[in-house]
Amino acid sequence: MSVLETILYFVVPSVGLYLLIALLVVAPRMARRPRYRAGQPWPHEPLWWTANPAGAQLPPVDGHAAAAGGPTVRGGHRGSW
């Protein structure tokens, strides 16, 4: 077996495997859209959200709170204050 055959049998497949793994790791990140970074202009419409529309003097989003006479439905996370 010559030196060239040894390189072809042992080095080329090993390097190829490492390059394939590196490509599989890096490819999803390269395919994503660019992320927003602080200081860049914001290209979207502003979105205002509040957890308590009645407290902000806004109409309820869905008619449940108004139909029930106030907020009676409780969420899964609560605490004692």
C-alpha positions as a printed NumPy array, in Angstrom:
array([[  0.   ,   0.   ,   0.   ],
       [  1.489,   3.338,  -1.022],
       [  1.363,   6.603,   0.891],
       [ -1.195,   7.991,  -1.559],
       [ -3.516,   5.01 ,  -1.028],
       [ -3.157,   5.335,   2.735],
       [ -4.132,   9.001,   2.578],
       [ -7.071,   8.198,   0.301],
       [ -8.352,   5.423,   2.583],
       [ -7.852,   7.012,   5.988],
       [ -7.564,  10.803,   5.744],
       [-10.09 ,  11.702,   3.033],
       [-13.102,   9.876,   4.586],
       [-12.283,  11.213,   8.058],
       [-12.004,  14.808,   6.866],
       [-15.138,  14.36 ,   4.761],
       [-17.078,  13.102,   7.789],
       [-15.955,  16.059,   9.908],
       [-16.924,  18.488,   7.132],
       [-20.346,  16.836,   6.771],
       [-21.014,  17.102,  10.517],
       [-19.884,  20.739,  10.533],
       [-22.157,  21.503,   7.581],
       [-25.145,  19.853,   9.297],
       [-24.518,  21.943,  12.419],
       [-23.992,  25.286,  10.661],
       [-26.583,  24.994,   7.838],
       [-29.745,  25.604,   9.932],
       [-28.266,  28.763,  11.426],
       [-27.285,  30.096,   8.003],
       [-30.768,  29.398,   6.598],
       [-32.567,  31.507,   9.25 ],
       [-33.743,  35.045,   8.713],
       [-31.495,  37.76 ,  10.094],
       [-32.23 ,  38.548,  13.735],
       [-33.149,  41.94 ,  15.096],
       [-30.286,  43.611,  16.92 ],
       [-30.589,  46.555,  19.264],
       [-30.141,  49.827,  17.433],
       [-31.538,  48.611,  14.111],
       [-34.771,  50.121,  12.798],
       [-37.874,  48.092,  13.668],
       [-39.637,  47.112,  10.398],
       [-42.965,  46.005,  11.939],
       [-46.102,  47.76 ,  13.128],
       [-46.19 ,  48.475,  16.888],
       [-48.161,  45.97 ,  18.934],
       [-49.582,  47.053,  22.266],
       [-50.581,  44.299,  24.667],
       [-51.988,  44.425,  28.158],
       [-53.008,  41.586,  30.436],
       [-55.793,  43.673,  31.969],
       [-57.732,  45.562,  29.285],
       [-60.295,  46.802,  31.841],
       [-57.516,  48.271,  33.979],
       [-56.201,  50.148,  30.957],
       [-59.711,  51.463,  30.144],
       [-59.844,  49.356,  26.966],
       [-62.745,  47.23 ,  25.74 ],
       [-62.356,  43.493,  26.411],
       [-60.824,  41.546,  23.544],
       [-63.401,  38.778,  23.677],
       [-66.839,  39.269,  25.169],
       [-66.304,  36.782,  28.031],
       [-65.332,  39.262,  30.717],
       [-68.108,  41.703,  29.834],
       [-70.753,  38.957,  29.572],
       [-69.819,  37.434,  32.922],
       [-69.98 ,  40.774,  34.713],
       [-66.243,  41.022,  35.2  ],
       [-63.153,  38.86 ,  35.126],
       [-64.124,  35.605,  36.863],
       [-61.973,  33.114,  34.98 ],
       [-58.657,  32.444,  36.671],
       [-55.548,  31.213,  35.005],
       [-53.37 ,  28.32 ,  36.068],
       [-50.713,  30.491,  37.731],
       [-51.672,  32.502,  40.744],
       [-50.083,  33.667,  43.926],
       [-50.954,  35.208,  47.225],
       [-49.972,  38.848,  47.464]])
